[in-house]
């Protein structure tokens, strides 16, 4: 294959010139002409890639850029014509705090890139990078005088807004109800959040039950239910074992998160059967989404106090160390008559 030939040539040239910086290696690589052409006009990026380091560059090949152009021409055009966006995307490929060594890495970790955005790194059968709903494989690597270059087969794009990520993930019912009660902007702009996002089937089950039983899903109920699914602080799947007590959602209600028989289970105080995480660690610009199969429910009783801010539940700061890398809106009360009629029925259903 042509890529294998070029990659081999790239590694051979890098091996013969380990005193070259990351920038020098990319500039001279036969498989990174597009990347080099985009980097060279951006002097701040050049300066970073020539700096003392140690750094890590995940370097997309020419084939990776061609793939982006074919599969997402709109993003390709934006990245290659908007220098501000281009700089952010290029920075998303850089770990500025160390040379990433897969041999010393945890199986799954979440690292902060030079773009100040999170990137998932999974070490299993090689190295796979996870960003939003995309993945990129490391195909080969080469040392540099100021760090390491890992060749990747897909261009990395920083996580998008929460609502955009949810839409791309097929969570259209969630986005529809967020829009209905004017919570989209709040969700998109609240820093450091973990969202347990019910899939479409979960919402459809709830709506069908309400319709069959002539129960009214008021905006007040929807708003308080939706904010029950938002947890202050970023909790990746790797952090869940550290969560040992119920946590407070933005609605003011408690949410229990636990691991049972290898599955992550989540429940509100009104759930008799917990929701199961069916897709974890979908990165968005403000944190992470975990997709669940059941809508979380509040406990029947007095309204909870509003919660608009909160500290992270656990520490999720990822560090990259050269020697030994370690990558590790207000709630509305239920209408009394609705609460009495609907909540017990839904609890029995779910």
N, C-alpha and C positions, 0 to 999 in steps of 0.2 A: 504493500500500500504506500501511496505517496506520503501520507502523514508519517508513517513509521520511518521512512527514509529521511525525511526532513527532521523528525524528532531525534533520530540517531545522530544526524549531523550536528544538530543543536547541542546535544549532550557531549559529543566528542569535542566540539570547539570549546565548550564551557570547561570541560575537564582539563584541556590544555592551557586554559587561561583563568585559573581560579583567583588570580589577583584582580580580575576585572570586577567592576561594580555590577549591581543588578541592572542599572541602566545600560552599561556597556554590553552586557550579555544580550539583553533584549534588542538593542540597536543592531547587533551583529547577527541575530538569529534569522535563519531562512524561513522560519514558520511564524514569525511575529512582525511581518512588514506592516500590517494594518495597525497593530498595537503601537509599534515604534512611531509610525506616522502620526498617530493621535497624541502621543506623549510629547514628542519633540517641541511642538509649539507652546506647550504649557510649562514654562520655566519652573514654577513652583513644584510641579510633579517631578520634573527632571532633577531638581535639587534634592528632593526626598529620596529618589532612587539612587542618587550618587552619595547620599549622606553616610556617615559612619555606621549607622545601624546599631545592632543587627535588625534587619527587616525581613519580612516575607512578602513576596509578590506572587499572587496567583495570576499567571500570565495566559490569557486566552489566545489561542492560535488564530491564524487567518481563517481556518475552517470554522472556528467558533463564531467569528464575526460574520462570516457568510451565512451560517445557520441562523443567527439573529436576524439578518437582513431578509432571509427567506420566510422565517416563521413569525416575525414581528417587525415588519418594515416600518411601522410608525415609531416604535421605540428606537430602532436603528437610526432612522433619520433624525430623531430628536437628539440622540446621544452624539451623533457625528456632526451636528450643525450648531448645537448650543454648547458653548464652551463652559458655561457654569455647570450645566448638567453633566457634561463630559468629565469635568474635573471631579465631581462627586462620584461618578461611576468608577473612574480610575482609582480614586482613593478607597473605594469599597473593595478593591482587589489587594489592598496593602494592609498588612499587620505591622504597625510601626514600633511595636514593643518587643520584638524578638523573632528569631528564626524558628518557624514551626517544624518540629521533628515528630513525624507520625509514630516513631518507635517509642517515644516518651509520652504520647498523648493518651488521654482518657478515651473510652469508646465513643462518647458523645460529649461535646462541649460547645459553648456559645461564646464567641469572641467578639470584641469590639474592634472594628476596622478603623483605618485612618479617616473614614467618612463619618465616624461617630455613630455608625449603624451596626447592628448585630448580624453576625454570620454564624450559621450552624456548621460544625465540623464533625463528621461521623467517620470513625476509623473502623472499618469492617470490610474485609475483602478489598483493601485499598482505602483511599481517602475520597469521601464524597462531601462536597460543600452544599449546604442547604440555605436557600434564600427565598422567602415568601413561599411560593409553590414550585419553585424551580430547583434543580440540582445540577451540579457540575462535578465531573470526575477529574481527579488528578491523574494524568497519564504518565508523567515522568517528572524528574526533578534534577536541579543542578545547583551546586554550591556557588556562592559569590563571595567576594572579599568582605561584603557588608551584609551578608545574610544568605538567603536561598530563594531560588526561583522554582515554583511548582507550575508546570504546564497544565492548563485545564482545557476541557473540551467545550465549555459553554461560557458565554459572557455572563458575569454576575451583575444583577441589577438590584439596587437597594430596596428593602421592603417598602411597600406603598402604604397609603392611608388605610386605616382600619376598614372602612366601608368598601374601598376598592378591593382590598384583599379578600374580604368576605364574599364580595360578588364574584371574584375570580374563582373562589373556592366552591362556588355553587350554593352559597348560603343566602339565596335570594329572598326567602321568607323572612329571615332575620333582618336583612336590610330594608325590606318593605315595611316591617313593623317599627323599626327604628325611625324611618322616614315619617311614618304615620303620626308618631308622637313627638316629632321634632327632636330626636336625640342623635341624629347623624353627626352634626357638628361637635356635639359634646363628646361623643365616642372618638371621633377623629382627632380631637385636640387635647384630650386628657392624657397627660404624660404617664408613662410606666404603668401599663395596665395588663392584666391577664383576663382574657375573655373566654368563658366557657360557652361556646356558641352552639345552640341546638340546630341540628340539621333540618332540612325542609320537612322531612317525614314527622319529626317531633312536633313542629308547629302545626302541621296539617292534622295530626291526631288530636291536638288540643282544640283546634278550631272546629273540627267535625263534632267532637263531643259537646262543645258549647252550643253549636247549632242544633244538634239533635235534641238537646235538653232545654232549648230556648233560653239559654243563659247569655248574658250580655258581656262581651269582652270590651269593657270601657277603656278609654284612653288612660285613665288614672290607673287602672289595673295593669294595662300593658306596660306603662312606664315603670311602675314599681317592680313588675316581673322582669323586665329587661335589665334594669339596673341591678337586680339580684345576680345577674350573670357576669357582672364586671367586678373584678377584685383589684384593689389598689396594690401596686407592686408587680414586678415581673416574675412569674413562677414558671420556669421551664420544666419539662418532664424530669430532668435530672435533679430538680429542687424538691419535687413532691415528697420524696422520702423524709425530707427535713420538716415537713409540715405535720406537726403532731397534735394540733388543736384546731377547732373550728375557726375560720377566718371571717372577718366582716366584709360584706360586699358594699358597693356604693349605695345600695338601697337601705343599708343599716341592718340587714338581716344576716344571720350566720350561715355559712356554707361549710359543709364538711367534705374534706378531700382525703381519700385513703387509697391504699393499694391492697387489692385482695385477689389472690390467685393469679397474679401477674397482670391484672387489669386495674386501671385507674378509675375509681368510682367517685362521683360527686353528687351531693344531695343538698337541697335546701331543707329548712326545718319542716316543710310541709310535704316532702316526698316520703312515701313509704317504701318506694323502690328507687334506688339511686340511678342516676344517669351514668352511662359508661363512655369514657373517652374513646372515640373511634378513629380519631386522627389527631396526633399531638404535634405541638411545636410548629405551627404555621406562623411565621414571623410577620409582623406588621410594623409600621413605622413607630408606633408607641409601645410596642411590647410583643405579646404572643397570644395566639388563639389556639384553644384546644376544642375540637369539634366533639359534641356529645349527642347522644341518641334520644334524650328526654329533656323536656323543659323543666327547669328548676322551679320549685314552688315555695311560697312563703307559708309560715305557720299562721293558722287562724288565731287572731287575737288583736291586741292593741297595736297601732301603727308604730313603726320604728323611727328613731331620730334620723334626720338626713345626714348623709356622709358625703362630703365633696372632696376630701383629700385623704391621703393615707400613706403611711410609710410602707416600704416593701416588706412583705411577709418574711422573706429570707434574703440573705445577701446573694446577689446574682452577678457580682462583678467578676468578669473574666480577665485573667492576667496572662500575658505571654512573656515568659522569661527565657532568656537565651540559654542559660546553662541547663536548667531543668524546667522546661515549659509546663505550665499548669493552666490549661485552657478550661479551663473549666467552663348625678344631677338630681337632683333631690328626689326622694321617694314620695309618692302620693299614697294616702291611706285608701284602703278598700272602702267601697260603700258597704255599710253594715249589712244591708239585706242581701247584696251580692255575695259577700264573703260567707255568710251563713249558708247560702244555698249552693254555691259553686265549689268552694274549696274542698269540702269533704268528698264531694262527688268526683272531682278530678283526682284527688289523692287515691281514691279507691281504683280509679281507672289506671293511674300511672304507678 
